[in-house]
């Protein structure tokens, strides 16, 4: 299968490396120092699943290697429009654009541009950190949950699942991917934002009782909004996430915290703004999320002024 990874940050580069190692025809779209490093030295993955060093085709212009059977859409949410323009006319008929972005609004944006049938939704369940251009540290998990937007079990989904299975990155093929997307936002909307605002790793938040109260309040508000949007979130999901984080994610530096440290824009609209907008549609009060949303916007603005 010919696969474009649109956005070769830590997540995209990790999955691209695993897919290339399993024999798939992979092209990474990268920029700047990352592009140079991948072209000159390949990808260097230090991983709990076994280290991997591999050469991968990299470009700043996806059309150079088009068309593709599958496009893993891994750019930051605020880059969606520009990245969508870059992959225009790059997808084979019947192919799929699989978004692995944060938040719950990108599926609709991509569907409006490419048509709903061309788009699939997915969750990247992986803890990774880019420690230098082309160098990735993989700390936890490492799979993709995905599915058709309408919940159908299609030949296309089965084919992609087979590719992911051979690469060792298959999680679940979901028949309710938007519930799964909201489910992931329950964790990201709390942990990504608070780790960024406090500049602390996940374990440091878990060890602080007041931080835990805040995290639980944020997660509960997101669950309430998600359910109003029709997502099916289990009653024990918050406890399960916290237990998983205690066991597996203590050393994790979230992607949004990494963005702050690298002087990049912050995904506050995808992580908090989407919840606030959905809450207002349903007249739901979300005071904790609204506070975090305001603080993240201020932090993003301060970061831009100092860069």
Long-range contacts (C-beta under 8 A, 24 or more apart in sequence): 1-25, 1-69, 1-70, 1-159, 1-160, 1-163, 2-27, 2-65, 2-67, 2-68, 2-69, 2-70, 2-92, 3-27, 3-68, 3-69, 3-70, 3-71, 3-72, 3-163, 4-29, 4-62, 4-65, 4-66, 4-68, 4-70, 4-71, 4-72, 4-87, 4-90, 5-29, 5-72, 5-74, 6-62, 6-71, 6-72, 6-73, 6-74, 6-75, 6-83, 6-86, 6-87, 7-73, 7-74, 7-75, 7-76, 7-79, 7-83, 8-34, 8-35, 8-38, 8-58, 8-74, 9-34, 9-74, 9-76, 9-130, 9-255, 10-128, 10-129, 10-130, 10-136, 10-255, 10-258, 11-74, 11-100, 11-124, 11-126, 11-128, 11-255, 12-72, 12-74, 12-100, 13-38, 13-43, 13-45, 13-130, 13-134, 13-136, 14-45, 14-47, 14-126, 14-128, 14-136, 14-138, 14-142, 15-72, 15-74, 15-100, 15-124, 15-126, 15-144, 15-167, 15-169, 16-43, 16-56, 16-72, 17-43, 17-45, 17-52, 17-54, 17-56, 17-136, 18-52, 18-142, 18-167, 18-168, 18-169, 19-163, 19-164, 19-167, 19-169, 20-54, 20-56, 21-52, 21-54, 21-167, 22-163, 22-166, 22-167, 22-168, 23-166, 24-163, 24-167, 26-56, 26-57, 27-56, 27-57, 27-58, 27-59, 27-62, 27-65, 27-68, 28-56, 28-57, 28-58, 28-59, 29-58, 29-59, 29-60, 29-61, 29-62, 29-86, 30-58, 30-59, 30-60, 31-60, 32-133, 33-133, 34-130, 34-133, 34-134, 35-59, 35-60, 36-133, 37-132, 37-133, 37-134, 37-135, 38-133, 38-134, 41-134, 42-134, 43-134, 43-136, 44-134, 44-135, 44-136, 45-136, 45-138, 46-135, 46-136, 46-137, 46-138, 47-136, 47-137, 47-138, 47-142, 48-138, 48-139, 48-140, 48-142, 49-138, 49-142, 49-168, 61-86, 62-86, 62-87, 62-90, 63-89, 63-90, 66-90, 66-91, 67-91, 67-92, 67-95, 68-92, 68-95, 69-95, 69-96, 70-95, 70-96, 70-98, 70-160, 70-163, 71-95, 71-96, 71-97, 71-98, 72-98, 72-100, 73-97, 73-98, 73-99, 73-100, 73-101, 73-106, 73-110, 74-100, 74-101, 74-124, 75-101, 76-101, 76-102, 76-259, 76-264, 76-265, 76-267, 76-270, 77-101, 77-102, 77-103, 77-105, 77-106, 77-267, 77-269, 77-270, 78-265, 78-267, 78-269, 78-270, 80-106, 80-109, 80-110, 81-109, 84-109, 84-110, 84-113, 84-114, 91-118, 94-156, 96-120, 96-156, 96-160, 98-122, 98-146, 98-160, 100-124, 100-144, 101-270, 102-185, 102-188, 102-192, 102-255, 102-267, 102-270, 102-271, 103-181, 103-185, 103-267, 103-269, 103-270, 103-271, 103-274, 104-178, 104-181, 104-182, 104-185, 104-229, 104-274, 104-278, 105-270, 105-274, 106-270, 107-149, 107-178, 107-181, 111-149, 116-149, 116-150, 119-149, 120-146, 120-147, 120-148, 120-149, 120-157, 120-160, 120-177, 121-146, 121-147, 121-149, 121-177, 121-178, 121-180, 121-181, 122-146, 122-147, 122-177, 123-171, 123-180, 123-181, 123-183, 123-184, 125-171, 125-184, 127-248, 127-249, 127-252, 129-252, 129-253, 129-258, 130-258, 139-249, 139-251, 139-252, 140-248, 140-249, 140-252, 141-248, 142-168, 142-169, 143-169, 143-170, 143-171, 144-169, 144-170, 144-171, 145-171, 145-172, 145-173, 145-174, 145-177, 145-180, 146-171, 146-173, 146-174, 146-177, 147-173, 147-174, 147-175, 147-176, 147-177, 147-180, 148-177, 149-177, 149-178, 151-175, 151-176, 151-177, 176-232, 178-229, 178-230, 178-231, 179-226, 179-230, 179-231, 179-232, 179-233, 181-231, 182-222, 182-226, 182-229, 182-231, 182-233, 183-226, 183-231, 183-233, 183-237, 185-222, 185-226, 185-271, 185-274, 185-275, 186-219, 186-222, 186-223, 186-226, 186-233, 186-237, 186-238, 186-241, 187-219, 187-241, 187-245, 188-254, 188-271, 189-218, 189-219, 189-222, 189-271, 189-272, 189-275, 189-289, 190-215, 190-218, 190-219, 190-222, 191-215, 191-245, 191-254, 192-254, 192-255, 192-256, 192-257, 192-267, 192-271, 193-218, 193-256, 193-268, 193-271, 193-272, 193-292, 193-296, 194-218, 194-292, 195-253, 195-254, 195-256, 195-257, 196-254, 196-256, 196-257, 196-259, 196-260, 196-266, 196-296, 196-299, 197-292, 197-295, 197-296, 197-299, 199-257, 199-260, 199-261, 201-250, 201-251, 201-252, 201-253, 201-257, 202-245, 202-249, 202-250, 202-251, 202-252, 202-253, 202-254, 203-249, 203-250, 203-251, 203-252, 206-242, 206-245, 206-246, 206-250, 212-242, 214-288, 215-242, 216-242, 217-288, 218-288, 218-289, 218-292, 221-275, 221-279, 221-284, 221-286, 221-287, 221-288, 221-289, 222-275, 222-289, 224-284, 224-286, 225-275, 225-278, 225-279, 225-282, 225-284, 225-286, 225-289, 228-278, 228-279, 228-282, 228-284, 229-278, 229-282, 260-299, 260-303, 263-303, 263-307, 265-300, 265-303, 265-304, 266-296, 266-299, 266-300, 266-303, 268-293, 268-296, 268-297, 268-300, 271-296, 272-296
